[in-house]
Amino acid sequence: MTAVLWFCFIVTASSAATFDLSSDANHGWSCTEDLKDGKWTHVDAESDMTIPSGTNDRIEGSFSPSNIYDTYNAEECRRVRRPWNALSTQERQIYIDGLLELRVRGQLSMDLDELVAIGSVHDDAFGSVTHQDSDYMFWHGYLVWELESRIRNLGGKYKCFGMPYWDFTTEHNRKGEAQPGPYILQTGLGGFGDADNHWTVNGYSWPYSTTEYWSPFRKDDCTAKDDVCPICSLKRHSNGKNFEDVKSAEQIGEVLLDNPAFVDFQRWMPKNLGLPPGIDEAYDPIWFIFHSMESYLQAMWVNCNGYHLINLHELHEHPMAFSPYCDDETAQDCVGINLDDALYFGGLLPKNCDMTQFPLNVPDCVGINLDDALYFGGLLPKKPWSFIHNEKLTIRKLYSLPAWNVVYDLNGDDFYARSGLRAECKDMLSEKWFVLPAEEEEEDFVMDGRQEMTASRLFGVEVENEIGMMAVAALVVGIVVMLILCRACRVDGGRDKLLESGPRSGYGSVSDSLSVPI
């Protein structure tokens, strides 16, 4: 397998003894009077928008009985996330129109623009740190949820909006195809930018002007024609490191199924999946549907391993379902990687988690333990409508997607079948997490390469003749059927024995007789 060319842009942190807040390594907003010293604290307007309330208790009257935290029209509808590739042009336009309406209401102001408030979190230096520790999927997933919330907050046709998820594996190995450009850039989100105008997308491959959809000044990238800092055009570079080197559905499915340990699975994710560096990160509409897909993979991994049956209050007792980690060599006791650490969404940290360089009141990395407060930088914590404005957010709270009123619709999802997850996990998926396909088509038993190798070398014995292969294949099928029946019995039995655990969890407690993978 060739080296992975897909990767998320990692912000280079300063190695100075003190943290230079004006450095483009941390953020690039320094062109306005308010931001002349580059400090986020000067952009602190707290807009009078809808504020989530009552999030400390279960939401009464919610459409979803598992919902705990969602207050955005939760009594009317769940956040049904559907596959982007299966949506019609009109359905995709709901997302695009929602983004454009947010920009209209933002009045070309960094103080008021809600997309900028959310995107600024990833623009913070901690946006690179989180790719190296155990809050990665949860931290990014929360940003998807917040943008989804702002679109739902628009009301009307948007009130039941669910963030689509983009199966990026359809771009796998398309280098030789005649069809121009990646599929995703042919779905209404614009294409690559104009190479003769600093790769600007607006008015070139996307019909919307910079005043209709803009990206704030960052990384010295406000140099296109008609860019007037800080209102800059959306940029997409076509520099040879694009989409075609993404992993295939089969490769991702194999990794998901072969790695029941959280640390192994999540470490693999940011190292092997990501957007090419030419994408304008969290200000590009593609970024959010990409990370919605990563949340989908997280949900699949949880369900395929039966971890959704664990009482959230007991999650710390199941290290396979979650264990904290921080991969940087200089970090000793990273903060915010455990289930209940508050996630870090503010303040600026170096890539190597060397907190001795910065005057922060937390040791080392943050947000890596279950009950640590997750850290979020940028403008989002200042906004009264954000969950983290007044609430502590932790990995334990984010572990269950149904608790946030999120459900993934598998109808029209080609990845589900191509990845092998349908064959392996169909009987394990919870309807609290997924909308299962309406009509399951009967499929012939087809061995994939891995099963074929196992059959031909069963117990280390080479089987070369057809009769031997048929006998071994029959044996393998029998074993598979037995395992499926055992798993189904275990799951059905376990579900019957679930006990209600109180208003905070929304989950039943796993009984002592239920064997949960740990």
TORBA-963537 format. One record per residue: x, y, z of N, C-alpha, C in turn. Coordinates in steps of 0.001 Angstrom, whole numbers, plus 500000, padded with zeros to 6 digits. Layout:
// TORBA-963537
XYZXYZXYZ
...
//
This chain:
// TORBA-963537
500854498808500000500000500000500000500883501232500000
500585502132499137501379503355499092501142504181500336
502130505009500613501998505870501795500773506747501652
500107506998502759498877507782502736499196509240502466
498579509789501421498810511184501081497759512086501676
496645511482502055495605512282502677496016512614504091
495926513828504510496206514178505890495613515528506187
495324515759507486494807517048507905495969517995508115
495788519250507747496848520235507900497153520431509379
498401520242509768498803520383511154499440521746511356
498887522521512267499409523842512536500708523730513313
501736524364512833503028524329513492503022525259514691
503325524723515851503294525532517065504636526203517295
504570527324517946505786528065518255506610527330519289
507916527401519180508787526774520161509430527813521062
508908529034520995509460530094521830509118529853523280
509847530545524153509614530383525587508250530905525990
507741531891525282506406532404525535505599532279524253
504299532138524397503446531878523246503107533170522542
503448533284521279503225534481520491501828534412519880
500872535134520481499494535065520037499287535665518660
500226536427518162500067537025516840500628536157515736
501203535019516129501833534151515144500802533476514265
501077533385512947500195532690512032500185531201512301
501138530726513109501146529312513462499959528989514358
499384530003514982498264529787515880496953530248515264
496930531422514690495825531906513890496352533066513070
495595533478512058496123534492511170495308535759511126
494409535930512091493558537096512050494295538274512661
494841539115511839495601540233512385495462541481511531
494435541510510657494363542595509696493404543698510089
492572543493511095491635544526511496492143545251512722
491552546401512985491950547174514153491725546386515436
490577545703515495490267544930516682491223543768516882
491808543287515773492667542118515856494118542476515559
494486543737515736495820544146515334496909543441516131
496579542978517353497566542216518103497335540724517992
496327540344517189496099538926516914495440538165518028
494876538822519023494308538107520152492818537851519951
492433536614520226491029536241520082490149537045521040
490705537497522156489909538148523178489280539438522697
489777539993521607489200541228521084487934540961520268
487705539714519920486488539359519195485621538592520180
484862539319520952484174538656522056482705539034522157
482125539506521059480708539827521107479895538576521376
478947538656522306478103537524522636476702537799522088
476442537293520908475192537574520211474003537061521010
472892537763520909471673537375521600470922536361520753
471405535122520779470801534064519977470130533056520911
469489532073520314468864531025521102469905530296521939
469635530156523227470586529525524134470011528201524606
470743527102524424470259525827524939470065525914526443
468966525423526935468723525451528373468275524087528834
468430523839530121467985522584530682468829521400530281
470069521631529875470887520521529405471428519672530544
471215520096531765471680519286532885470756518103533152
469568518139532586468604517071532804468111516533531468
467496515374531522466924514792530313465910515762529715
465893515881528395464982516795527733463569516203527748
462662516872528447461289516393528507460605516610527153
459823515631526721459090515760525481459928515569524241
461151515088524386462008514885523225461460513786522345
461633513959521015461215512948520060461974511646520301
463217511753520720464044510573520983464126510317522483
463768509133522950463834508835524382465257508808524918
466249508712524020467641508671524462468266510055524557
467575511071524063468142512413524042468326512976525443
469482513567525678469777514223526944470104515694526732
470872515996525700471484517318525593470902518221524504
470203517685523542469740518495522419468481519267522779
468478520579522556467308521416522793466818522088521518
467388521752520375467036522390519116465970521583518388
464708521875518651463579521215518010463583519710518254
464167519309519371464298517886519669462947517236519916
461944518032520307460628517466520556459915517109519255
460417517624518124459776517370516837460498516326515995
461799516269516094462530515384515184463942515126515676
464446513991515277465831513654515568466743514276514516
468025514248514800469022514732513836469398513553512937
468609513320511937468830512176511048469903512561510036
471034511913510122472150512194509222472133511185508079
472014511687506880471868510836505703473117510906504829
473340509883503995474542509852503152474505510923502071
475508511782502048475586512866501070475512512343499643
476205511246499386476263510712498018474915510220497523
473981509939498428472668509420498036471607510511497992
471942511740498396470964512824498423470733513375497026
469537513878496807469226514552495546469835515951495568
469848516596494414470360517968494339469581518882495270
468276518701495332467442519532496188467747519281497663
467986518038498020468287517715499420469651518255499827
470606518184498933471922518751499234471846520266499396
470954520871498645470851522322498676470379522832500043
469688521986500803469273522387502145470495522749502988
471528521931502902472769522209503639473415523497503138
473512523632501823474153524819501248473366526078501596
472047526010501447471216527169501766471297527527503243
471382526510504089471520526773505522472798527526505835
473894527116505203475164527811505399475072529260504909
474468529445503745474352530795503181473487531684504068
472434531105504651471576531900505538472317532297506813
473136531398507334473957531746508499474884532907508169
475445532893506960476363533969506568475625535301506417
474398535228505891473594536455505779473364537057507160
472990536220508101472721536692509455474001537144510152
475147536641509674476419537052510253476867538436509830
476240539009508824476469540394508409477945540713508142
478669539732507583480088539927507267480889540380508479
480486539905509648481135540287510902481678539060511605
482935539099512007483505537982512750482862537858514123
482342538956514644481654538906515926480341538131515842
479629538270514730478275537748514615478175536448513833
479131536158512973479051534993512094479245533704512892
478210532858512884478242531646513700479150530569513118
479258530497511804480196529550511201481627529910511569
481947531190511568483285531625511949483566531262513398
482572531423514264482765531082515679483126529607515835
482464528747515063482727527308515154484045526961514480
484278527513513284485518527214512567486748527711513279
486629528790514051487785529351514741488354528395515780
487524527463516253487994526487517232489100525621516629
488870525162515411489872524322514758491073525142514313
490873526441514119491959527334513733492924527575514888
492448527353516091493282527486517276494382526421517248
495503526701517895496633525766517870496280524402518431
495299524344519332494920523053519891494266522161518834
493844522762517724493275521964516649494233520921516108
495538521153516276496518520144515869496810519156516988
496743519628518221497029518757519358495995517640519459
494745517968519205493676516987519386493806515797518438
494549515955517336494757514834516417495673513779517022
496285514087518152497269513180518739496807512537520036
495583512809520458495171512240521743493747511702521696
493257511233522823492039510429522862490747511217522740
490807512523522618489559513270522429489259513530520961
490077513041520050490001513397518637488597513290518041
487996512102518055486705511905517408485611512704518096
485673512789519429484628513458520189484715514975520010
485917515504520032486170516945519887485673517425518531
486052516728517458485618517113516120484114516875515935
483622515787516498482198515492516386481337516563517025
481818517138518111481063518209518764480942519426517859
481989519772517122481925520917516216480891520680515114
480811519447514619479780519100513634478398519328514242
478216518887515474476929519022516163476551520492516342
477527521331516652477229522756516849476781523434515549
477447523124514416477001523711513156475624523171512790
475412521907513012474100521302512792473042522034513614
473384522383514841472466523093515735472134524482515211
473148525191514704472898526549514216471986526540512997
472125525521512160471239525420510998469823525067511446
469685524150512387468353523818512928467716525041513570
468528525872514178468036527057514867467419528075513905
467706527946512604467117528843511613465614528624511482
465133527461511899463711527168511826463251526879510414
461942526839510242461382526589508912461842525268508336
462308525294507095462733524067506426463994523478507034
464639524231507914465892523776508513465702523146509895
464516523216510460464348522874511874464675521416512184
464582520536511189464898519118511417466177518710510688
467018519677510382468236519403509627469151518421510379
469700517493509630470734516597510143471945516696509229
473129516799509800474336516963508986474587515723508128
474602515847506802474889514684505959476299514147506229
476492512888505902477838512318506017478320511906504631
479569512205504377480146511997503053481028510752503045
480631509760502294481441508549502115482588508875501160
483697509279501737484843509699500923485559508535500262
485203507298500612485878506152499992485518506021498512
484471506718498065484142506682496641485214507368495796
486103508113496432487199508772495714488420507865495575
488377506706496206489534505816496253490004505412494856
491278505629494604491949505106493417491275505522492108
490943506814491978490272507296490774491235508043489845
492508507883490039493485508645489260493321508452487760
492984507239487355492954506958485931491617507217485258
490609507675486027489296507865485444489231509152484630
488422509096483574488328510249482671487492511373483261
486561511028484176485683512049484738486511513071485508
486345514354485230487211515372485824486950515584487308
488025515583488081487951515975489477487283514962490381
487445515147491680486808514263492652485287514361492584
484614513281492956483157513269492965482607514381493859
483211514550495027482673515493496001482625516910495442
483524517225494518483559518564493953482592518728492779
481760517713492591480744517766491547479339517662492144
479221517984493420477951517769494120477351519065494659
477742520195494122477135521453494521477934522277495504
479072521758495956479889522463496947481045523234496310
481044523320494999482134523983494309483278523033494047
484182523435493162485333522601492822486616523206493327
487712522893492666488975523522493015488921524999492635
489811525775493247489826527202492996490574527568491723
490567528851491421491206529400490233492710529525490466
493482528755489729494938528771489914495527530133489589
494840530912488785495333532240488412494845533335489361
494100532945490366493592533918491332493678533359492746
494865532845493074495146532351494427494153531280494863
493705530467493929492867529311494194491504529667494789
490998530823494489489696531194495009488586530410494329
487630529960495133486516529143494654485328530018494251
485095531077495025483924531935494806483907532506493393
482775532338492718482623532891491384483423532194490310
484132531130490694484940530379489711484352528982489525
484392528170490567483786526840490498482558526737491396
482197527833492008481025527904492882480337529231492583
479029529268492418478380530490491953478260531589493005
478619531286494237478391532257495305479581533196495462
479284534460495657480338535464495791480970535397497173
482069536106497336482770536135498615481906536764499697
481079537723499355480210538327500368479091537378500786
478792536366499947477773535381500311478364534241501139
479592533869500834480274532815501600481754533158501650
482255533395502847483631533854502986484378533075504052
485679533214503990486567532604504982487388533728505608
487559533722506917488314534800507560489794534755507194
490418535883507299491853535967507008492626535010507900
493442534180507277494246533229508033495348532702507132
496461532427507715497596531846506999497972532663505761
497918533999505875498310534889504774497575534566503486
496303534167503591495582533698502413494399534606502099
494645535898502024493593536846501681494103537747500564
494628537106499517495334537845498470494675537738497102
493518537076497032492828536960495746492196538291495361
491883538418494103491224539623493625489914539826494382
489680541034494806488477541443495538488459540967496982
489488540245497450489576539922498875489836541204499649
489049541442500661489250542600501526489263542093502959
490437542022503511490622541427504834489710542105505868
489022541344506710489140539892506906488149539065506089
487417539674505168486453538933504348487184538408503121
487564537141503184488405536553502141487644535427501449
488023535172500212487359534124499447487740532739499966
486848531780499712487122530382500037488183529862499078
489183529165499603490285528665498771490289527132498761
490580526568497580490840525126497472491983524935496492
493078524409496973494267524206496150494234522835495485
494588522781494236494785521516493545496283521355493350
496916520666494300498376520600494281498903519178494156
498091518287493636498549516912493443498265515993494611
497966516566495778497627515753496947496136515938497208
495348515249496436493921515487496469493175514344497146
492194513772496504491295512837497165491510511379496795
492200511119495690492202509750495168492976508756496023
493797509234496952494590508313497767493898507912499069
492639508253499193491885507864500375491773506337500447
491635505824501640491468504383501826490157503917501195
490110502650500859488888502075500300487928501713501430
486678501479501065485678501065502051486085499743502697
486622498846501891487029497543502422488168497685503428
489115498565503154490234498768504065489763499351505392
488878500339505319488373500964506549487532499972507340
486691499205506637485887498197507319486735497162508028
487808496750507390488701495761507996489358496317509259
489797497573509200490412498194510377489394498301511509
488186498704511184487150498855512200486841497523512877
486757496467512094486406495158512645487561494494513373
488785494795512967489952494122513545490555494854514738
489971495991515126490537496775516226489480497092517273
489160496133518131488153496381519168488644497301520285
489943497522520370490481498416521397490391499860520921
489796500727521729489607502125521365490906502796520946
491949502593521707493221503268521433493726502904520042
493650501635519688494131501201518374493281501782517251
491965501739517429491068502229516376491195503737516177
491129504497517267491147505935517078492517506452516663
493597505837517115494925506257516659495042506118515144
494417505067514625494495504831513184493777505924512404
492691506441512958491822507374512231492558508619511734
493095509485512613493716510715512105495002510477511336
495619509316511532496855509025510810496593508553509384
495398508047509132495115507451507832493947508073507078
493144508853507757492006509508507121492129511006507332
491830511761506316491891513208506454491668513902505126
491475515189505202491303515988503995492654516451503487
492783516639502182494058517128501642494324518550502116
495575518971502125495925520290502667495339521456501897
494853521228500680494286522324499907492903522748500347
492283521989501261490944522324501758491086523360502869
490157524314502887490220525425503837489690525029505208
490046523842505631489740523326506958488304523604507381
488094524073508607486751524143509189485907525291508658
486385526010507647485560527019506987485015526513505654
485417525320505274484965524716504025483783523799504326
482683523900503563481525523025503806481870521538503778
482909521164503023483296519757502934483792519237504275
484425520098505055485032519688506335483998519063507262
482805519638507298481797519181508256481162517864507830
480938517651506537480359516368506133481417515273506161
482689515645506054483775514678506240483793514194507687
483734515124508634483790514731510044482478514104510511
481386514387509807480160513659510089480346512179509745
481095511900508672481408510518508311482293509869509371
483228510620509926484072510050510979483234509708512215
482232510537512529481333510204513635480522508955513315
480171508784512053479501507557511598480392506347511868
481666506455511528482593505340511767482731505053513252
482752506104514055482789505925515505481552505164515975
480371505547515467479128504883515860479135503413515440
479637503130514237479722501758513764480652500942514651
481801501520514991482770500806515826482176500496517195
481485501460517788480868501250519098479846500118519022
478984500143518014477928499145517914478455497772517528
479389497712516599479929496423516171480600495677517317
481095496430518281481759495806519428480857495686520652
479599496090520522478665495977521635478871496975522744
479671497998522513479962498961523578478784499887523858
477818499932522941476632500757523181475763500178524289
476022498930524688475274498299525770475836498632527148
476968499277527187477603499616528463476930500848529058
476619500775530331476116501942531041477205503011531030
476862504218530606477867505276530516478558505545531845
477839505352532941478448505559534250479519504513534565
479503503423533800480457502346534037481495502250532926
481531503241532070482416503179530907483883503080531312
484235503700532421485625503656532879486062502251533281
485120501345533438485445499969533807485716499096532579
485644499685531407485805498925530156486898499572529308
488149499264529596489264499919528897489312499643527397
488710498551526940488672498322525503487748499338524835
486672499707525491485726500679524947486276502092525000
487085502376526003487773503665526061488951503600527011
490083504115526537491270504320527369491919505623526913
492400506433527846493033507700527467494427507482526893
494828508369526004496196508340525496496564509722524988
497838509984524932498372511186524304499691510775523688
499808510884522388500937510300521681502200511145521695
502121512374522190503314513198522165504294512751523235
505554512669522864506580512157523765506824513058524973
506551514363524820506851515276525915505711515378526914
504527514835526561503396514931527470503449513802528483
503305514144529759503388513131530805501995512677531247
501177513595531665499847513247532139498854514140531419
498639513888530136497814514766529308496430514945529921
495927516143529877494640516469530453493571516418529381
492401515883529707491287515906528778491226514737527823
491942513643528118491860512478527231491018511374527840
490662511492529109489823510494529742488358510854529568
487477509913529856486063510055529562485437511315530143
485828511690531336485155512804531991486032514029532146
487141514103531406487918515335531354487137516370530555
487208517629530972486590518688530171487426518875528917
486798518827527747487527519000526497488035520423526392
489235520586525836489922521876525751489505522609524483
488828523750524620488362524520523484488763525987523594
489898526290524123490338527665524256491778527647524680
492413528790524829493825528755525185494595528105524056
495872528284524045496651527785522923497766526891523429
497886525744522830498871524763523265499812524425522126
501038524060522440501975523656521401501671522250520925
502166521948519749501940520632519179502478519534520086
503573519802520780504190518755521587503667518713523015
502596519477523297501965519461524615502904519920525719
503947520621525398504897521088526408504331522332527074
503570522120528137502860523220528757503783524179529505
505062523837529676505976524743530359506186526024529562
505799526000528279505985527169527432504852528184527581
503739527769528219502563528611528181501988528857529565
501480530058529812500923530413531123499490529927531281
499244528612531127497907528071531298497801527395532651
496589527303533166496376526746534485496052525260534449
496567524570533435496375523129533338497710522479533012
497968521298533547499228520604533260499139519818531962
500170519914531170500290519114529956499076519236529039
498797518206528259497661518243527337496350518205528128
495285518589527492494005518670528203492919517896527478
491915517463528230490732516845527660490886515418527206
491789514650527808492037513298527315491455512204528200
490992512549529399490388511579530295488865511664530222
488190510633530678486749510534530534485996511733531082
486419512243532211485675513308532870486427514617532940
487489514755532154488162516049532013487294516972531162
487351518255531455486674519227530591487456519353529286
486779519119528167487428519253526874487735520717526602
488847520952525940489284522324525686488908522767524270
488311523948524172487958524537522884488407525987522862
489263526319521903489733527686521775488867528487520824
489428529551520275488692530361519324487542531119519966
486507531380519177485404532238519592484228531478520186
484137530183519931482940529423520298482596529485521782
483560529355522699483194529386524117482578530710524559
482769531765523775482227533074524127480760533230523760
480248532314522941478896532459522411477870531820523344
476883532586523799475885532037524735475111530852524171
474989530772522851474246529660522264475032528358522243
476327528401522454477128527175522395476945526361523670
476980525060523536476837524177524701477937524441525715
479147524698525225480301524829526114480389526206526771
479466527102526446479500528430527067479298528328528576
478380527464528977478084527323530402478175525890530909
478469524959530016478463523550530401479841522924530246
480166522044531153481380521244531026481105520120530027
481951519994529039481786518952528037482910517943528177
482553516670528217483532515607528429483350514494527407
484332513628527338484246512469526449483124511549526892
482927511413528184481841510544528655480489511037528120
480269512338528144479010512892527648478870512675526143
479972512775525412479932512690523951479962511262523428
480204510298524295480392508916523834479137508373523150
477983508735523665476725508226523116476108509254522185
476058508977520888475441509892519934473936510046520148
473195508990520524471763509179520781471488510187521900
472424510349522830472234511325523901472220512750523369
472707512935522144472723514237521482471692514306520358
470768513321520362469658513278519409470116512954517989
471283512346517848471857512038516535471570510585516170
471166510366514935470979509011514425471448508994512976
472128507929512581472639507799511215471720506905510387
471287507431509246470393506715508335471229505914507345
471040504605507334471810503722506459471137503479505121
469941504021504924469276503873503633470045504652502572
470418503972501510471196504587500444472683504655500735
473104504078501854474516504118502241475262502946501626
475982503204500577476724502165499869477913501672500689
478492502542501509479656502165502318479316501008503250
478126501012503803477693499995504769477883498590504213
477569498397502948477724497078502328479147496845501847
479731497842501161481053497651500568482144497439501613
481964498004502791482979497892503843482968496539504533
481923495766504321481777494494505027481061494640506356
480701495863506753480056496079508044478628495536508058
477981495581506927476623495026506867476640493536507162
477572492835506572477641491387506773478041491036508196
478931491838508788479491491502510099478684492065511265
478030493213511069477474493932512221475973494163512165
475300493687511127473887494009510948473057493693512180
473326492569512809472538492148513957472956492824515258
474023493632515187474508494305516391474066495765516473
473577496324515365473296497754515323472021498094516087
472107499145516886470967499603517675470158500628516891
468847500542516984467986501503516324468016502857517012
468639502930518169468855504228518802469972504994518095
470861504251517453472017504854516791471844504946515279
471059504035514699470972503929513239469525503755512776
469237504332511622468017503996510886468412502888509931
467960501695510207468379500535509432467708500538508064
468368499956507052467785499917505708466378499345505723
465488499962504966464082499556504966463898498153504398
464660497828503383464539496515502753465914495893502625
466154494863503402467421494152503345467367493140502200
468227493311501241468275492379500115469072491144500505
468560489994500108469284488762500358470547488738499499
471652488403500122472922488382499410473504486972499419
474083486601498308474792485329498254476028485423499114
476407484319499691477636484299500481478829484367499539
479566485450499630480734485649498788481927485864499687
482935485051499505484134485203500307484947486388499834
485384487202500761486323488245500370487724487660500447
488717488433500082490075487915500016490553487337501322
490187488005502440490656487541503734490008486209504099
488674486063503837488002484808504133488546483679503262
488833483990501983489335482971501075490690482465501540
491538483386502005492846482966502494492696482085503730
491755482474504613491540481695505826491070480290505478
490162480190504489489640478887504112490710477997503508
491572478559502675492565477747501987493725477353502888
493843478022504053494948477706504948494429477398506344
493231476815506418492619476542507704493507475642508548
493750476074509777494604475346510720495996475118510151
496414476012509224497768475931508698497940474880507624
496832474264507174496910473208506162496512473767504807
497354473600503815497032474053502469495963473136501871
494918473715501279493877472945500619493871473345499160
494245472451498285494451472819496892493379472281495964
492754471134496288491778470604495350490380471144495646
489489471034494651488167471639494736487328471015495833
487404469684495966486607469007496995487045469468498378
488363469563498555488873470015499856488425471430500167
488458472275499136488033473652499340486560473719499708
485726472882499047484296472880499345484045472431500781
484800471420501212484626470926502574485020471992503594
486156472632503330486615473668504251485653474847504250
485170475205503047484228476320502952482969476029503747
482471474785503651481281474408504403481533474521505899
482735474098506319483087474184507730483131475633508190
483753476480507364483856477897507718482469478527507823
481592478223506832480232478763506868479520478322508135
479689477052508498479056476552509718479533477281510954
480838477519511018481396478237512168480852479658512225
480817480314511052480306481689510997478860481750511462
478040480803510990476631480774511390476504480582512892
477309479698513460477270479465514898477650480716515669
478687481403515183479120482621515860478036483692515809
477392483826514639476328484821514503475174484509515442
474797483210515506473710482816516396474058483075517846
475315482770518205475754483019519592475719484505519901
476206485305518946476232486754519164474811487288519281
473913486809518387472533487282518429471872486921519749
472132485666520211471572485249521501472097486129522626
473398486411522555474012487219523606473405488611523639
473263489201522426472740490564522361471287490619522789
470448489681522245469038489685522597468857489444524089
469630488497524616469533488225526047469957489413526868
471030490051526396471534491201527142470552492341527143
469909492573526007468958493683525919467771493446526830
467342492181526948466225491875527826466556492153529275
467848492153529607468257492304530997468743493698531319
468564494604530375469007495972530636468139496584531718
468781497314532608468075497989533682468154499476533471
467089500192533747467121501643533636468091502196534669
468922503145534252469996503616535130469791505038535601
468618505642535383468401506990535874468402507997534760
468046509237535096467802510261534089469023510757533371
470223510480533849471394511077533242471974510250532117
471807508931532148472527508118531186471741507807529927
470435507536530076469672507152528904470000505750528431
470762505002529245471181503658528867470834502705529988
470608501447529575470407500437530585471734499963531126
471722499475532324472935498933532922473110497501532474
474310497146532059474577495793531605474591494860532809
473791493805532751473713492890533873474973492063533973
475171491481535148476378490689535383476453489493534455
475303489011533994475307487816533155475562488121531692
475579489417531354475815489779529959477291489994529731
477841489252528785479267489374528495479487490486527482
479998491627527935480299492751527055481786492751526753
482192492893525487483627492903525160484338494014525902
485360493673526632486147494683527347487619494365527213
//
